[in-house]
Amino acid sequence: MIEVNTFFVETHTHLDLIKRDTEEVVKEAEEKGVTKMVTVGTDLSSSKIALEFTSRFRGVYAAIGFHPNEIKILDEQKLIELEKLAKNLKVVAIGEIGLDYYRNPNSAPGQLEAFKKQINLARKLNLPLIIHDREAHQDTLKILAEEAKGLKVLLHCFSGDLNLAEVGIERGYYLGIGGVVTFNNAKKLKAVVGDVPIEDLVLETDSPYLTPDPFRGKPNEPKYIPLIAEKIAEIKGISLKEVAEITSRNAQNFFGI
């Protein structure tokens, strides 16, 4: 049972991709205690939509950027436009950006270039980074070590092992934990969650993807954040209230909200 005074921060949703009335989506999330959320752009168009949502909903903030699978359309003019958008006060991060070698490993050179350019933009504007890393752990860590010193970093949808988690935490990075932690076969992620301090974790859904059990197979939404928190509480042997309070504080400190 979620206590009335318990609130959560959703650090990664794609409100533009949820095929339901956004007002209802936000309202239902708030009813579950998810009072703040960050909706994330993956290209210029979705980043603009994310900003529109921030003007409609008080508790919604935006992260903007080009996902590694979208970098083929990132040119200098779009980078200039992205910088203009990023100056809005409700833009709280550059993301999601990073590397994805799962779908098209041959695009690695272009991905690396786009990744570096967007890190430089974050540095210029003093904004945190939301990092997409899929089957590119070593290159991701290398680029971040070289280019992102002094910047806040969130490893979105963390998929690495305990060693990778420890390297990230040693550098001051946060780990984004989503619905995968509720899956029966997610032994590696559960081990990571069990071993690392709760002070290094934040909650996310990546909705409409990666819906937690028992709703797996249906579209994900921010309202399912408490299910992720409950699983983390179970794994770590602490209260749901403690998970909510600490992860929310982590997220607020990271994004400055």
C-alpha positions in Angstrom: 0.0 0.0 0.0 1.4 3.4 -1.0 1.3 5.9 1.8 -0.5 9.2 1.1 2.7 11.3 1.7 4.9 9.1 -0.5 5.9 10.7 -3.8 8.1 9.5 -6.6 10.1 11.1 -9.4 9.9 9.4 -12.8 13.3 10.2 -14.5 12.6 8.8 -18.0 9.3 8.6 -19.9 8.4 9.3 -23.5 5.0 10.9 -23.1 4.8 11.6 -26.8 4.8 7.9 -27.6 2.1 6.8 -25.1 -1.0 6.3 -27.3 -3.4 7.7 -24.7 -4.6 11.1 -23.7 -1.6 12.7 -22.1 -3.7 14.6 -19.5 -5.1 11.2 -18.3 -1.6 9.7 -18.3 -0.2 12.5 -16.1 -3.3 12.5 -13.8 -3.2 8.8 -13.2 0.5 8.9 -12.5 0.0 11.7 -9.9 -2.8 9.6 -8.3 -0.1 6.9 -7.7 2.2 9.5 -6.2 4.4 10.2 -9.3 4.3 13.9 -8.9 7.3 14.8 -11.0 8.4 13.3 -14.3 11.0 13.9 -17.0 9.8 13.3 -20.6 12.6 12.6 -23.0 13.2 13.6 -26.6 15.0 11.4 -29.1 15.3 13.9 -32.0 14.4 17.6 -32.6 10.7 17.0 -33.2 10.1 14.9 -30.1 12.2 17.3 -28.1 9.9 20.2 -29.1 6.9 18.1 -28.1 8.5 17.3 -24.7 8.8 21.1 -24.2 5.2 21.6 -25.0 4.3 19.1 -22.3 6.3 21.0 -19.8 4.2 24.1 -20.4 1.0 22.1 -20.0 1.8 20.2 -16.8 3.5 21.7 -13.8 5.2 18.5 -12.7 6.6 17.6 -16.1 10.2 18.5 -17.2 12.0 17.8 -20.4 15.3 16.2 -21.5 16.2 16.9 -25.1 18.6 15.4 -27.5 19.3 13.0 -30.3 19.1 9.2 -29.6 22.0 7.3 -31.1 19.6 5.7 -33.6 18.5 9.1 -34.8 21.9 10.7 -35.3 21.8 10.4 -39.1 19.6 13.5 -39.1 21.7 15.5 -36.7 23.5 18.3 -38.5 25.0 21.6 -37.4 21.7 23.5 -37.9 19.8 21.0 -35.8 22.4 21.2 -33.1 21.9 25.0 -33.1 18.1 24.5 -32.8 18.7 22.0 -30.0 20.8 24.5 -28.1 18.0 27.1 -28.4 15.5 24.7 -27.0 17.8 23.7 -24.2 17.8 27.2 -22.8 14.2 26.8 -21.6 14.1 26.7 -17.8 12.2 23.4 -17.8 14.8 21.6 -19.8 16.7 19.7 -17.1 19.1 17.5 -19.1 20.5 16.7 -22.5 19.4 13.2 -23.4 18.8 10.7 -24.3 22.2 10.5 -26.0 24.9 7.9 -26.2 25.7 4.7 -28.1 23.7 1.8 -29.4 25.6 -1.0 -31.1 22.7 -3.4 -31.0 20.8 -2.3 -34.1 23.6 -0.9 -36.3 27.2 -1.4 -35.0 28.5 -0.1 -38.4 27.2 3.4 -37.5 29.6 3.6 -34.5 31.8 6.4 -36.0 28.8 8.7 -36.5 27.3 7.8 -33.2 30.6 8.7 -31.4 30.8 12.0 -33.1 27.2 12.9 -32.3 27.7 11.8 -28.7 30.7 14.1 -28.2 28.9 17.1 -29.8 25.9 16.7 -27.5 28.1 16.3 -24.4 29.8 19.5 -25.4 26.4 21.2 -25.6 25.6 19.9 -22.1 28.9 21.3 -20.9 28.2 24.7 -22.5 24.8 25.0 -20.8 25.8 23.2 -17.6 23.2 20.5 -18.0 23.2 16.9 -16.8 23.4 14.0 -19.3 21.0 11.1 -19.7 22.9 8.3 -21.3 21.6 5.5 -23.6 24.1 2.6 -23.6 23.1 -0.6 -25.4 25.9 -3.2 -26.0 28.4 -0.3 -26.0 29.6 -0.3 -22.4 33.3 0.2 -22.9 33.0 2.9 -25.6 30.4 4.7 -23.5 32.6 4.7 -20.4 35.6 5.8 -22.4 33.8 8.8 -24.0 32.3 9.8 -20.7 35.7 9.7 -19.1 37.2 11.8 -21.8 34.4 14.3 -22.5 32.1 14.5 -19.5 34.3 15.2 -16.5 32.5 17.5 -14.1 29.1 16.8 -15.6 26.3 14.9 -13.9 25.6 11.6 -15.6 22.6 9.2 -15.4 23.1 5.8 -17.0 19.5 5.3 -18.3 18.0 1.8 -18.3 21.1 0.4 -16.7 22.0 -3.0 -18.3 25.5 -3.6 -17.2 27.0 -5.9 -14.6 28.1 -5.1 -11.0 31.6 -4.1 -12.3 30.2 -1.5 -14.7 27.9 -0.3 -11.9 30.8 0.2 -9.6 32.8 2.1 -12.2 29.9 4.4 -12.8 29.2 5.0 -9.1 32.9 5.6 -8.4 32.6 8.4 -11.0 29.5 9.8 -9.4 27.0 8.5 -12.0 23.4 7.5 -11.1 21.9 4.3 -12.4 18.4 4.4 -13.8 16.3 1.3 -12.8 13.2 0.5 -14.6 10.6 -2.3 -15.2 13.2 -4.9 -16.2 14.1 -5.3 -12.5 10.6 -6.9 -12.0 11.2 -9.6 -14.7 11.9 -13.1 -13.4 14.9 -13.5 -15.7 16.6 -10.2 -14.7 19.1 -11.9 -12.3 22.0 -9.6 -13.3 20.1 -6.4 -12.7 18.6 -7.7 -9.4 22.1 -8.5 -8.2 23.3 -5.0 -9.1 20.3 -3.4 -7.3 21.0 -5.6 -4.3 24.6 -4.7 -4.0 24.8 -1.0 -4.8 23.7 1.8 -2.4 20.1 3.1 -2.9 21.7 6.5 -2.9 23.0 5.8 -6.4 19.7 4.8 -7.9 16.8 6.6 -9.6 13.5 5.3 -10.8 12.3 5.3 -14.5 9.8 3.5 -16.7 11.1 4.3 -20.2 7.4 4.2 -21.0 5.8 3.1 -23.3 8.5 0.4 -23.3 9.7 -2.2 -20.7 6.4 -2.5 -18.7 6.9 -4.0 -15.3 5.3 -7.2 -14.1 2.4 -7.9 -13.7 1.5 -5.7 -16.7 4.3 -6.9 -19.0 3.2 -7.0 -22.6 1.0 -3.9 -22.2 2.1 -0.3 -22.9 4.1 1.1 -20.0 3.2 4.4 -18.2 4.7 6.6 -15.4 1.9 5.3 -13.1 3.8 2.0 -12.8 6.8 3.6 -11.1 5.6 2.4 -7.6 5.8 -1.2 -8.9 9.5 -0.7 -9.7 10.0 0.9 -6.3 8.3 -2.0 -4.6 10.6 -4.5 -6.3 13.7 -2.5 -5.3 12.4 -2.4 -1.7 12.0 -6.1 -1.7 15.4 -6.8 -3.1 17.2 -4.5 -0.7 15.1 -5.4 2.3 14.0 -1.8 3.1 10.7 0.0 3.1 8.9 1.3 0.1 8.8 4.7 1.8 12.6 4.7 2.1 13.0 3.8 -1.6 10.6 6.6 -2.6 12.2 9.2 -0.4 15.8 8.5 -1.4 15.4 7.9 -5.1 13.2 11.1 -5.3 15.9 13.1 -3.5 18.5 11.6 -5.8 16.5 12.6 -8.9 15.7 16.1 -7.6 19.4 16.7 -6.8 20.5 15.4 -10.2 18.0 17.5 -12.3 17.9 20.5 -10.0 14.1 20.3 -9.6 
